[in-house]
Structure formats: structure tokens, C-alpha cells
């Protein structure tokens, strides 16, 4: 399906990192909301759960749309990737500078791991943008 694109392996590794982050985030979201005995239970903060669910849905939709647009047009795939990257960076800064005191994520465990892996997701999205924008061998 994607053999004719001639994208480097680093691009595909970056997209796999994005999907792995989505799967890990989904797993954490589901398991954290199902464990009522967990300290700092997530359901106590309904806004955090709702915000995380919406962001995860947008990220998953963006990654799926990158794959579909890669099949039809590299130009549109580049636009979708740049938009998704800008959104991910904005949400990261939003969490750290604006929502820092308002949205509280539970401490410890896998939730802290997911929060610490967000910069790796952003770096992989930036790498995908560079590959789609500056690779000379890619044509529509």
C-alpha cells in the first residue's frame, strides 16, 4: 500500500511511536477510570478525564488521517502532519503554563510515564513534518 512512497524508516518509526503513545494513553485512561480504589482516583476529577479523552480522540483521528492522506496526496499529508504537530505542541504548553494548577493528574505509576513521554511524541511528530516537508525525493 505504501511501498511507492519511498519514505525513510525514521518516518515509519516516528509514526509507530505516535500509535504506541495513543495505545498507552488509551490503556491508562481505561484502567485508571476502572479502578475505584486507586489513590487520587481519576473520576474524582471529571474535567481531567473528559479533557484527556477528547485530546486522545483528536490525536488518534489525526494519526489515522495522516495514513489515509499519505495514500492519496503527500501535500495534504504534510498539511495534516503540521497541523497535528502544532496542536500537540500547543496542548503541551497549555498543560504546563495555563492549566497547571487547574487540571490535576493522579501521581505515580503509568500516568506519570505517559506524561513524561509526551515530549517524545512531539519530537516524533516534528520529525515526520521534517521528512514530509524537506525530503527531496518525495513527489505527489
PALO-18959 format. One line per 8 residues: number of its first residue (from 1); their letters; for each residue x, y, z of N, C-alpha, C. Coordinates in Angstrom, 1 decimal. Example, Ala and Ser with C-alpha at 12.3 -4.5 7.8 and 13.67 -1.06 7.14 Angstrom:
// residues 2
1 = as = 13.2,-5.7,7.8,12.3,-4.5,7.8,13.2,-3.3,7.8 ~ 12.8,-2.2,7.1,13.7,-1.1,7.1,12.9,0.0,7.9
//
This chain:
// residues 140
1 = xxxxxxxx = 0.8,-1.2,0.0,0.0,0.0,0.0,0.9,1.3,0.0 ~ 1.9,1.3,0.8,2.8,2.5,0.9,4.1,2.3,0.4 ~ 4.4,1.2,-0.4,5.7,0.9,-0.9,6.2,1.9,-1.9 ~ 5.3,2.6,-2.7,5.7,3.5,-3.7,6.1,4.9,-3.1 ~ 5.9,5.1,-1.8,6.2,6.4,-1.2,7.7,6.6,-1.0 ~ 8.5,5.6,-0.8,9.9,5.7,-0.5,10.2,6.6,0.7 ~ 9.4,6.5,1.7,9.7,7.3,2.9,10.8,6.6,3.7 ~ 11.6,7.3,4.4,12.7,6.7,5.2,12.1,5.9,6.4
9 = xxxxxxxx = 12.9,5.0,6.9,12.5,4.2,8.0,12.2,5.0,9.3 ~ 12.9,6.1,9.4,12.8,7.0,10.6,11.3,7.6,10.6 ~ 10.8,7.8,9.4,9.4,8.3,9.4,8.4,7.3,9.9 ~ 8.6,6.0,9.5,7.7,5.0,9.9,7.9,4.7,11.4 ~ 9.2,4.8,11.9,9.4,4.6,13.3,8.7,5.7,14.1 ~ 8.7,6.9,13.6,8.0,8.1,14.2,6.5,7.8,14.3 ~ 5.9,7.3,13.2,4.5,7.1,13.2,4.1,5.9,14.2 ~ 5.0,4.9,14.3,4.8,3.8,15.2,4.9,4.4,16.6
17 = xxxxxxxx = 5.8,5.3,16.9,5.9,5.9,18.2,4.6,6.6,18.6 ~ 4.0,7.3,17.6,2.8,8.0,17.8,1.6,7.1,18.1 ~ 1.5,6.0,17.4,0.5,5.0,17.7,0.7,4.3,19.0 ~ 1.9,4.0,19.3,2.2,3.4,20.6,1.8,4.3,21.8 ~ 2.1,5.6,21.6,1.7,6.6,22.6,0.2,6.6,22.8 ~ -0.5,6.6,21.6,-2.0,6.5,21.7,-2.5,5.3,22.4 ~ -2.0,4.1,22.1,-2.4,2.9,22.7,-2.1,2.9,24.2 ~ -0.9,3.4,24.6,-0.6,3.5,26.0,-1.5,4.5,26.7
25 = xxxxxxxx = -1.8,5.6,26.1,-2.7,6.6,26.7,-4.1,6.1,26.9 ~ -4.6,5.3,25.9,-5.9,4.7,25.9,-5.9,3.7,27.1 ~ -4.9,2.9,27.2,-4.8,1.9,28.2,-4.9,2.5,29.6 ~ -4.1,3.6,29.8,-4.1,4.3,31.1,-5.4,5.0,31.4 ~ -6.1,5.5,30.4,-7.3,6.2,30.6,-8.4,5.2,31.0 ~ -8.4,4.0,30.3,-9.4,3.0,30.7,-9.1,2.4,32.0 ~ -7.9,2.0,32.3,-7.6,1.3,33.5,-7.7,2.3,34.7 ~ -7.4,3.5,34.5,-7.4,4.5,35.7,-8.9,4.8,36.0
33 = xxxxxxxx = -9.8,4.8,35.1,-11.2,5.1,35.4,-11.9,3.8,35.9 ~ -11.3,2.7,35.7,-12.0,1.4,36.2,-11.6,1.0,37.6 ~ -10.5,1.6,38.1,-10.0,1.3,39.4,-10.5,2.3,40.5 ~ -11.6,2.0,41.1,-12.1,3.0,42.1,-11.3,3.0,43.4 ~ -10.5,2.0,43.6,-9.7,2.0,44.9,-8.3,2.7,44.7 ~ -8.0,3.2,43.5,-6.7,3.8,43.3,-6.7,5.2,44.0 ~ -5.5,5.5,44.6,-5.4,6.8,45.2,-5.5,7.9,44.2 ~ -6.1,9.0,44.6,-6.2,10.1,43.7,-7.0,9.7,42.4
41 = xxxxxxxx = -8.1,9.1,42.7,-8.9,8.5,41.6,-9.3,9.5,40.5 ~ -9.2,9.1,39.3,-9.3,10.0,38.1,-10.8,10.5,38.0 ~ -11.7,9.6,38.4,-13.1,10.0,38.3,-13.5,11.1,39.2 ~ -12.7,11.3,40.3,-13.0,12.5,41.1,-12.8,13.8,40.4 ~ -11.9,13.8,39.4,-11.7,15.0,38.6,-12.3,14.7,37.2 ~ -13.5,14.9,37.1,-14.2,14.6,35.8,-13.6,15.5,34.6 ~ -13.2,16.7,34.9,-12.7,17.5,33.9,-11.4,17.0,33.3 ~ -10.6,16.4,34.1,-9.3,15.8,33.7,-9.6,14.6,32.7
49 = xxxxxxxx = -10.5,13.7,33.1,-10.9,12.6,32.3,-11.5,13.0,31.0 ~ -12.4,14.0,31.0,-13.0,14.5,29.8,-12.0,15.1,28.9 ~ -11.1,15.9,29.4,-10.1,16.6,28.6,-9.1,15.6,28.0 ~ -8.7,14.6,28.7,-7.8,13.6,28.2,-8.5,12.8,27.1 ~ -9.8,12.4,27.3,-10.5,11.7,26.3,-10.6,12.4,25.0 ~ -10.9,13.7,25.1,-11.1,14.5,23.9,-9.7,14.6,23.1 ~ -8.7,14.9,23.9,-7.4,15.0,23.3,-6.9,13.7,22.7 ~ -7.1,12.6,23.3,-6.7,11.3,22.8,-7.5,11.0,21.5
57 = xxxxxxxx = -8.8,11.3,21.5,-9.6,11.1,20.2,-9.0,12.0,19.1 ~ -8.7,13.2,19.4,-8.2,14.1,18.3,-6.8,13.6,17.8 ~ -6.0,13.2,18.7,-4.7,12.6,18.3,-4.8,11.4,17.5 ~ -5.7,10.5,17.9,-5.9,9.2,17.2,-6.4,9.5,15.8 ~ -7.4,10.4,15.7,-8.0,10.8,14.4,-6.9,11.4,13.5 ~ -6.1,12.2,14.1,-5.0,12.9,13.3,-4.0,11.9,12.8 ~ -3.6,10.9,13.6,-2.7,9.9,13.1,-3.3,9.0,12.0 ~ -4.5,8.6,12.2,-5.2,7.8,11.2,-5.3,8.6,9.9
65 = xxxxxxxx = -5.7,9.9,10.0,-5.8,10.7,8.8,-4.5,11.0,8.1 ~ -3.4,11.0,8.8,-2.1,11.0,8.1,-1.9,9.8,7.2 ~ -2.2,8.6,7.7,-2.0,7.4,6.9,-2.9,7.5,5.7 ~ -4.2,7.9,5.8,-5.1,8.0,4.7,-4.6,9.0,3.7 ~ -4.2,10.2,4.1,-3.7,11.2,3.2,-2.4,10.8,2.6 ~ -1.6,10.0,3.2,-0.3,9.6,2.6,-0.6,8.7,1.4 ~ -1.7,8.0,1.4,-2.0,7.1,0.3,-2.4,8.0,-1.0 ~ -3.0,9.1,-0.7,-3.6,9.9,-1.9,-2.8,11.1,-2.2
73 = xxxxxxxx = -2.2,11.8,-1.3,-1.5,13.1,-1.6,-0.5,13.4,-0.5 ~ 0.7,13.5,-0.9,1.8,13.9,0.1,1.6,15.3,0.6 ~ 1.1,16.2,-0.3,0.9,17.6,0.1,-0.1,17.7,1.3 ~ -1.2,17.0,1.1,-2.2,17.0,2.2,-1.7,16.3,3.4 ~ -0.9,15.3,3.3,-0.4,14.6,4.4,0.6,15.5,5.2 ~ 1.3,16.3,4.4,2.2,17.3,5.1,1.4,18.3,5.9 ~ 0.3,18.8,5.3,-0.6,19.8,6.0,-1.2,19.2,7.3 ~ -1.7,17.9,7.1,-2.3,17.3,8.3,-1.2,17.1,9.4
81 = xxxxxxxx = 0.0,16.6,9.0,1.0,16.4,10.0,1.5,17.7,10.7 ~ 1.6,18.8,9.9,2.0,20.0,10.5,0.9,20.5,11.5 ~ -0.4,20.4,11.1,-1.5,20.8,11.9,-1.5,20.0,13.2 ~ -1.4,18.7,13.1,-1.4,17.8,14.3,-0.2,18.1,15.2 ~ 1.0,18.4,14.6,2.1,18.8,15.4,1.9,20.1,16.2 ~ 1.4,21.1,15.5,1.1,22.4,16.1,0.1,22.2,17.2 ~ -0.9,21.4,17.0,-1.9,21.2,18.1,-1.3,20.5,19.3 ~ -0.4,19.5,19.0,0.2,18.7,20.1,1.1,19.6,21.0
89 = xxxxxxxx = 1.9,20.5,20.3,2.8,21.4,21.0,1.9,22.4,21.8 ~ 0.9,22.9,21.2,0.0,23.9,21.9,-0.6,23.3,23.1 ~ -1.1,22.0,23.0,-1.6,21.3,24.2,-0.6,21.1,25.3 ~ 0.6,20.8,24.9,1.7,20.6,25.9,2.0,21.9,26.6 ~ 2.1,23.0,25.9,2.3,24.3,26.6,1.1,24.7,27.4 ~ -0.1,24.4,26.9,-1.3,24.7,27.6,-1.4,24.0,28.9 ~ -1.0,22.7,28.9,-1.0,22.0,30.2,0.0,22.5,31.2 ~ 1.2,22.9,30.7,2.3,23.3,31.6,2.2,24.8,32.1
97 = xxxxxxxx = 1.6,25.6,31.2,1.6,27.0,31.6,0.2,27.6,32.0 ~ -0.8,27.1,31.4,-2.2,27.6,31.6,-2.9,26.7,32.6 ~ -3.0,25.4,32.4,-3.8,24.5,33.2,-3.0,23.9,34.3 ~ -1.9,24.3,34.6,-1.0,23.7,35.6,-1.7,23.5,36.9 ~ -2.4,24.5,37.4,-3.0,24.5,38.7,-4.5,24.0,38.7 ~ -5.0,24.0,37.5,-6.5,23.7,37.4,-6.7,22.2,37.1 ~ -5.9,21.6,36.3,-6.1,20.2,35.9,-5.0,19.4,36.7 ~ -5.5,18.5,37.5,-4.5,17.6,38.3,-4.6,16.2,37.8
105 = xxxxxxxx = -3.5,15.7,37.4,-3.4,14.3,37.0,-3.0,13.5,38.3 ~ -3.4,12.3,38.4,-3.0,11.5,39.6,-1.5,11.2,39.5 ~ -0.9,11.1,40.7,0.5,10.9,40.8,0.9,9.5,40.7 ~ 2.1,9.2,40.2,2.7,7.9,40.2,2.2,7.0,39.1 ~ 2.9,5.9,39.0,2.5,4.8,38.1,2.6,5.2,36.6 ~ 1.7,4.6,35.9,1.8,4.7,34.4,1.3,6.1,34.0 ~ 0.5,6.8,34.7,0.1,8.1,34.3,1.3,9.1,34.3 ~ 2.1,9.0,35.2,3.4,9.8,35.2,4.2,9.4,34.0
113 = xxxxxxxx = 4.3,8.1,33.6,5.0,7.7,32.5,4.5,8.3,31.2 ~ 3.2,8.3,31.1,2.5,8.8,29.9,2.8,10.3,29.8 ~ 2.7,11.0,30.9,3.0,12.5,30.9,4.5,12.8,30.6 ~ 5.4,11.9,31.0,6.8,12.1,30.7,7.1,11.7,29.2 ~ 6.3,10.9,28.6,6.5,10.5,27.2,6.0,11.5,26.2 ~ 5.2,12.5,26.6,4.6,13.4,25.7,5.7,14.2,24.8 ~ 6.8,14.6,25.4,7.8,15.2,24.6,8.4,14.3,23.5 ~ 8.4,13.0,23.7,8.9,12.1,22.7,7.9,12.0,21.6
121 = xxxxxxxx = 6.6,12.0,21.9,5.6,12.1,20.9,5.7,13.4,20.0 ~ 5.9,14.5,20.7,6.1,15.7,19.9,7.3,15.7,19.0 ~ 8.4,15.2,19.5,9.6,15.1,18.7,9.4,14.2,17.5 ~ 8.7,13.1,17.7,8.4,12.2,16.6,7.5,12.9,15.5 ~ 6.5,13.7,16.0,5.7,14.4,15.1,6.5,15.5,14.3 ~ 7.4,16.1,15.0,8.2,17.1,14.3,9.1,16.4,13.3 ~ 9.6,15.3,13.6,10.4,14.5,12.6,9.6,14.2,11.4 ~ 8.4,13.8,11.6,7.5,13.4,10.5,7.3,14.7,9.6
129 = xxxxxxxx = 7.1,15.8,10.2,7.0,17.1,9.5,8.2,17.4,8.7 ~ 9.4,17.2,9.3,10.6,17.5,8.5,10.7,16.5,7.3 ~ 10.4,15.3,7.6,10.5,14.3,6.5,9.6,14.6,5.3 ~ 8.4,15.0,5.6,7.4,15.3,4.6,7.7,16.6,3.9 ~ 8.3,17.6,4.6,8.5,18.9,4.1,9.8,19.0,3.3 ~ 10.9,18.4,3.8,12.2,18.7,3.2,12.8,17.5,2.5 ~ 12.1,16.4,2.4,12.7,15.3,1.6,12.6,15.5,0.1 ~ 13.7,15.6,-0.6,13.7,15.9,-2.0,13.1,14.8,-2.9
137 = xxxx = 13.1,13.6,-2.4,12.7,12.5,-3.3,11.2,12.3,-3.2 ~ 10.4,13.0,-2.4,9.0,12.8,-2.3,8.3,13.7,-3.3 ~ 7.5,13.1,-4.1,6.6,13.9,-5.1,5.2,13.3,-5.1 ~ 4.3,14.1,-5.4,2.9,13.7,-5.5,2.6,12.9,-6.7
//
